[in-house]
Amino acid sequence: MLEMALAGAVRCGCSAVGERIRTNWKEPALGDKYTRFAPFYDLLSGEYPIYHAGRVLGINALAPSKGQQVVDVGCGTGLNFALLQQRIGASGTIVGIDRSAQMLRQARRRAKAQHWSNVILVQADMVLADPATLSAQIVSAGGSALADAALATYSLSLMGGWEQAWATTTSLLAPGGRVGVVDMQDPVGWARWLTPLARLACTWGGSDIHAAPWRAVEEQCTEVIRASARAGHLQIRAGNTMPARTG
Ligand SMILES: C[S@@+](CC[C@H](N)C(=O)[O-])C[C@H]1O[C@@H](n2cnc3c(N)ncnc32)[C@H](O)[C@@H]1O
C-alpha cells in the first residue's frame, strides 16, 4: 500500500510499481472527508438504494467499447470499475484519477481483489493539475496519452472550480472522444418534499447541489444522451466532444 502513497501513477497488478512522479499535488487538509471516510465510503455513500442507478445509466450512455481507455475522474474507491470492465474488457484500460490517496487505496484494493491488471490509478487534483503532466503520468504507467472516453460520477460537483476540472478532463481525450457526467440536483415533481434530505446528503458529502456540471456536456458536446433517475435527483449526460477545428 505504501507505493500508492508515494507514486503519482500506478498500474495495478504490475509487479513493478510505477516510479515516483513529481506532480503539483499537495496532501489535502486532514479535514478532507474523503480522506477520513475512505474505508467506509462504499457503506455510507448510499450506493444502494440511490446512487448505483446513476452510474449504470451513465456508463450505458457513455457506452465505451472493447479495448478502449476510459478516464474515471474523481474515481474514489472505484465503484464504476466493474461496470466499465464489462464494457471495455481486459484489453481496455481504466485510468482512475483522484486527489485522495486513501480513496485510491480502496480503489487499488478493489482492482487487486478482482485481478484487474488494466487499471491505472493517478493521484492528482483535477482542478490544479497540468494536463500535460497528467498525460505523461498515464503514459509512464502504461496507458495512452489520450483516452477514448471519460466519466465523472458524483465528483465534479464537489470540485470547487469544476469548470477547470472539466477542461482538464476533455484535454485527456482523443479528438471526438466521449464524455459522461453523472451528478445531483434537487429532486423534482412528487419528490420535491425530499429536497431537504437530498441537500443534507450533498452537504455531508461536500457537493454543491446547484453546480449542475452536466451543463458542460449540453453546451460542448454533440449527440448528447440525457437521462435522469431518483425523481430527477440524479442527472446523466453523455456526448461526443467536438473535434478540434483545423484551418
Ligand atoms: C463523492 S466521491 C465519488 C467517487 C466516485 N466517482 C463514485 O462515483 O463513487 C467524490 C470523489 O472525488 C474526489 N475529488 C474531490 N475533489 C477532487 C479534485 N479536485 N480532484 C480529484 N479528485 C477529487 C474525492 O476525493 C472523492 O473520491
Ligand as a Chemical Component Dictionary entry (heavy atoms), coordinates in Angstrom:
data_LIG
# 
_chem_comp.id                   LIG 
_chem_comp.type                 NON-POLYMER 
_chem_comp.pdbx_formal_charge   0 
_chem_comp.three_letter_code    LIG 
# 
loop_
_chem_comp_atom.comp_id 
_chem_comp_atom.atom_id 
_chem_comp_atom.alt_atom_id 
_chem_comp_atom.type_symbol 
_chem_comp_atom.charge 
_chem_comp_atom.model_Cartn_x 
_chem_comp_atom.model_Cartn_y 
_chem_comp_atom.model_Cartn_z 
_chem_comp_atom.pdbx_ordinal 
LIG C1  C1  C 0  -18.490 11.568 -3.919 1  
LIG S1  S1  S 1  -16.958 10.844 -4.321 2  
LIG C2  C2  C 0  -17.400 9.992  -5.835 3  
LIG C3  C3  C 0  -16.464 8.871  -6.136 4  
LIG C4  C4  C 0  -16.811 8.052  -7.365 5  
LIG N1  N1  N 0  -16.741 8.833  -8.588 6  
LIG C5  C5  C 0  -18.154 7.397  -7.248 7  
LIG O1  O1  O 0  -18.960 7.521  -8.176 8  
LIG O2  O2  O -1 -18.395 6.720  -6.252 9  
LIG C6  C6  C 0  -16.006 12.204 -4.941 10 
LIG C7  C7  C 0  -14.544 11.876 -5.190 11 
LIG O3  O3  O 0  -13.956 12.996 -5.838 12 
LIG C8  C8  C 0  -12.652 13.181 -5.305 13 
LIG N2  N2  N 0  -12.255 14.587 -5.528 14 
LIG C9  C9  C 0  -12.774 15.692 -4.953 15 
LIG N3  N3  N 0  -12.186 16.788 -5.433 16 
LIG C10 C10 C 0  -11.263 16.372 -6.323 17 
LIG C11 C11 C 0  -10.330 17.039 -7.164 18 
LIG N4  N4  N 0  -10.249 18.379 -7.160 19 
LIG N5  N5  N 0  -9.549  16.298 -7.975 20 
LIG C12 C12 C 0  -9.635  14.947 -7.993 21 
LIG N6  N6  N 0  -10.498 14.267 -7.212 22 
LIG C13 C13 C 0  -11.306 14.960 -6.389 23 
LIG C14 C14 C 0  -12.787 12.812 -3.835 24 
LIG O4  O4  O 0  -11.523 12.501 -3.259 25 
LIG C15 C15 C 0  -13.736 11.624 -3.930 26 
LIG O5  O5  O 0  -13.040 10.417 -4.054 27 
# 
loop_
_chem_comp_bond.comp_id 
_chem_comp_bond.atom_id_1 
_chem_comp_bond.atom_id_2 
_chem_comp_bond.value_order 
_chem_comp_bond.pdbx_ordinal 
LIG C1  S1  SING 1  
LIG S1  C2  SING 2  
LIG S1  C6  SING 3  
LIG C2  C3  SING 4  
LIG C3  C4  SING 5  
LIG C4  N1  SING 6  
LIG C4  C5  SING 7  
LIG C5  O1  DOUB 8  
LIG C5  O2  SING 9  
LIG C6  C7  SING 10 
LIG C7  O3  SING 11 
LIG C7  C15 SING 12 
LIG O3  C8  SING 13 
LIG C8  N2  SING 14 
LIG C8  C14 SING 15 
LIG N2  C9  SING 16 
LIG N2  C13 SING 17 
LIG C9  N3  DOUB 18 
LIG N3  C10 SING 19 
LIG C10 C11 SING 20 
LIG C10 C13 DOUB 21 
LIG C11 N4  SING 22 
LIG C11 N5  DOUB 23 
LIG N5  C12 SING 24 
LIG C12 N6  DOUB 25 
LIG N6  C13 SING 26 
LIG C14 O4  SING 27 
LIG C14 C15 SING 28 
LIG C15 O5  SING 29 
# 
